[in-house]
Amino acid sequence: MSRAIHATTPSGDEVTLEANAQQHARGRTVAQVEHNAMQALDLVRATLAALSDVVPTLDRLALLLSNSRGIAASALAVELQRAIQQLGETIHAAALRDDPLLTGGSAKFAVDDPHDLTSTPLEIDLPDLSTAFAELAGLDLHTTTTAQLAAMHAPLMAEVQAAKKQLRETAQRLSSVLARQRPACEKPPRAGDEGFVAMIQSVRQSVLHAGDAALRVQGSPSSRATWLIEALRVLR
């Protein structure tokens, strides 16, 4: 898979960051950057999940290989073959919207500030486990020693661990991109403000209970409206 995903218009037409760098397009491009970052994060998380699905089978292979020396006995060879077959099925079944995730390829996403004309799209390299697996699956288990199998198993496991590390770092970067696009939420009241909030609630209930008499004491309608608005802000 090799895709170049930049900002897109509502109609789906591809545009570049440069074409949208004008001030009047700011709102549109910010939304596109957020959309691209979400798509990229979706791809990263799906690939991480696919790698996690591969790990149990690789661990089982390692356990089987650690319990044998030399040429694998016939019973062990059957178990090894079953594990290798399961590994292949997991690798080749991993996909996101019909795009394979563990057989190589890359995808590009424009996730930087649209005003930064020097920026380049974020490129996500997908792990390729198919080549190393094909070599492992092509071995004749009746003539191959477990040491040889272990030597071919090790690169597969190393590739999985390296890919997971890189994808986690990419996920952190994309999370930061999304955090920059979204306005900060109002902070909830601090623990030290709980007493003040309780007091406001008590006063509000007293005013509502007293009715018109309490409203007259508080002054003009504009003053009462201001007070109620401020109280509402605190209570939220």
C-alpha positions in Angstrom: 0.0 0.0 0.0 1.3 3.4 -0.9 -1.0 6.4 -0.5 -0.5 10.1 -0.4 -3.3 11.7 1.7 -3.2 15.4 1.9 -6.0 17.8 2.7 -9.2 17.2 0.7 -12.1 19.4 -0.3 -15.6 18.5 0.7 -16.1 17.0 -2.7 -13.1 14.7 -2.1 -10.7 16.5 -4.5 -7.1 16.4 -3.3 -5.5 19.7 -2.6 -2.1 20.6 -1.2 -1.2 22.5 1.9 0.2 25.3 -0.2 -3.0 25.8 -2.0 -4.8 26.3 1.3 -2.3 28.5 3.0 -4.3 31.7 2.4 -5.9 33.3 5.4 -9.4 32.9 4.1 -9.0 29.1 4.0 -7.7 28.8 7.5 -10.9 27.3 9.0 -11.3 24.8 6.3 -7.7 23.6 6.4 -7.7 23.2 10.2 -10.6 20.9 9.9 -8.8 19.0 7.1 -5.6 18.7 9.2 -7.7 17.3 12.1 -9.5 14.8 9.7 -6.1 13.7 8.3 -4.6 13.2 11.7 -7.6 11.1 12.7 -7.3 9.0 9.6 -3.6 8.5 10.3 -4.2 7.6 13.9 -6.8 5.1 12.8 -4.2 3.4 10.6 -1.6 3.4 13.3 -3.9 1.9 15.9 -5.1 -0.8 13.5 -1.6 -1.7 12.7 -0.6 -1.9 16.3 -3.6 -4.2 17.0 -2.6 -6.4 14.0 1.0 -6.7 15.4 -0.4 -7.6 18.8 -2.4 -10.4 17.2 0.8 -11.8 15.7 2.8 -11.9 19.0 1.0 -14.9 20.7 1.8 -17.1 17.7 5.4 -16.0 17.6 5.7 -16.6 21.4 4.3 -20.1 20.8 6.8 -20.8 18.1 9.6 -19.6 20.4 8.4 -22.0 23.2 8.2 -24.9 20.8 11.7 -24.3 19.5 13.2 -23.9 23.0 12.1 -27.4 23.9 13.9 -29.2 21.2 17.4 -29.6 19.7 18.4 -30.8 16.3 15.8 -32.0 13.8 12.3 -31.6 15.2 10.5 -34.9 16.1 7.4 -35.7 14.0 5.0 -34.6 16.7 6.8 -31.4 17.2 7.0 -30.8 13.5 3.2 -31.0 13.3 2.9 -28.4 16.1 5.5 -26.2 14.4 3.7 -26.4 11.1 0.4 -25.5 12.7 1.9 -22.5 14.4 3.6 -21.3 11.2 0.3 -21.7 9.3 -1.6 -19.7 11.9 1.1 -17.0 11.7 0.7 -16.7 8.0 -3.1 -16.4 8.2 -2.8 -13.7 10.8 -0.3 -11.7 8.8 -2.2 -11.8 5.5 -5.6 -11.3 7.1 -4.6 -8.0 8.8 -6.2 -5.2 6.9 -7.9 -1.8 7.3 -10.7 -1.2 4.8 -9.2 -3.9 2.5 -5.7 -2.4 2.7 -3.1 -4.9 4.1 -1.3 -3.7 7.2 1.6 -6.2 7.7 2.9 -6.7 4.2 4.7 -3.4 3.7 3.8 -0.1 2.0 3.3 3.4 3.3 0.8 6.2 3.6 1.3 10.0 3.8 -0.9 12.4 5.7 -0.7 16.2 5.8 -1.0 16.9 9.5 1.1 20.1 10.0 0.0 23.7 10.2 -1.4 24.6 6.8 0.5 28.0 7.0 3.9 26.2 7.2 4.9 25.9 3.6 8.1 24.1 4.5 6.2 21.2 6.1 6.1 17.7 4.5 3.4 15.1 4.9 3.8 12.6 7.8 4.8 9.2 6.2 3.7 6.1 8.0 5.7 3.0 7.0 3.8 -0.2 7.5 5.8 -3.3 8.7 6.5 -6.0 6.2 6.3 -9.4 7.8 5.5 -11.3 4.7 9.1 -11.7 3.4 10.5 -13.1 6.6 7.4 -15.3 7.0 7.7 -16.6 3.5 11.3 -17.8 4.2 10.2 -19.4 7.4 7.2 -21.1 5.8 9.4 -22.4 2.9 11.6 -24.5 5.2 11.3 -28.3 5.2 10.7 -29.1 8.8 11.9 -32.7 8.3 15.4 -31.5 7.4 15.7 -28.2 9.2 17.1 -28.0 12.7 15.3 -26.1 15.4 18.4 -23.8 15.7 17.9 -22.8 12.0 14.2 -22.2 12.7 15.0 -20.1 15.7 17.5 -18.0 13.6 14.7 -17.2 11.2 12.1 -16.6 14.0 14.3 -14.0 15.7 14.2 -11.4 12.8 10.4 -11.7 12.7 10.1 -11.0 16.4 12.6 -8.1 16.2 10.6 -6.6 13.3 7.4 -6.8 15.3 8.9 -5.1 18.3 10.6 -2.4 16.3 7.4 -1.6 14.3 5.4 -1.4 17.5 7.9 1.1 19.0 7.8 3.3 15.9 4.1 3.2 15.6 3.6 4.1 19.3 5.8 7.2 18.8 3.8 8.1 15.7 0.6 7.7 17.7 1.9 10.1 20.3 2.7 12.7 17.7 -0.7 12.4 16.1 -2.4 12.8 19.5 -0.4 16.0 20.0 -1.6 17.2 16.6 -5.2 16.6 17.5 -4.8 18.3 20.9 -3.5 21.4 19.1 -6.6 21.5 16.8 -9.1 21.4 19.6 -9.9 24.2 22.1 -9.1 23.5 25.6 -12.0 22.4 27.8 -13.0 24.4 30.8 -11.4 23.1 33.9 -13.8 21.6 36.5 -14.0 23.3 39.9 -11.0 22.6 42.1 -11.4 20.7 45.4 -10.8 24.0 47.2 -13.8 25.6 45.4 -16.3 23.0 46.6 -17.4 25.0 49.6 -18.0 28.1 47.4 -20.0 26.1 44.9 -22.1 24.6 47.7 -22.7 28.1 49.0 -23.9 29.4 45.6 -26.3 26.4 45.4 -27.7 27.1 48.8 -28.2 30.8 48.0 -29.9 30.0 44.7 -32.3 27.6 46.4 -33.1 30.2 49.0 -33.8 32.8 46.3 -36.1 30.4 44.4 -37.9 29.5 47.6 -38.4 33.2 48.6 -39.7 34.1 45.2 -40.6 37.8 44.3 -39.5 39.1 47.7 -36.0 37.9 47.3 -35.8 39.2 43.7 -36.8 42.7 44.8 -34.0 42.7 47.4 -31.4 41.8 44.7 -32.1 45.0 42.8 -32.9 45.7 39.1 -33.6 43.0 36.6 -30.3 43.6 34.9 -28.5 43.1 38.2 -30.4 39.9 38.8 -29.6 38.6 35.4 -25.9 39.3 35.9 -25.9 37.4 39.2 -27.7 34.4 37.7 -25.3 34.2 34.8 -22.3 34.3 37.1 -23.8 31.7 39.4 -24.6 29.5 36.4 -20.9 29.7 35.3 -19.7 28.6 38.7 -22.1 25.7 38.9 -21.2 24.3 35.5 
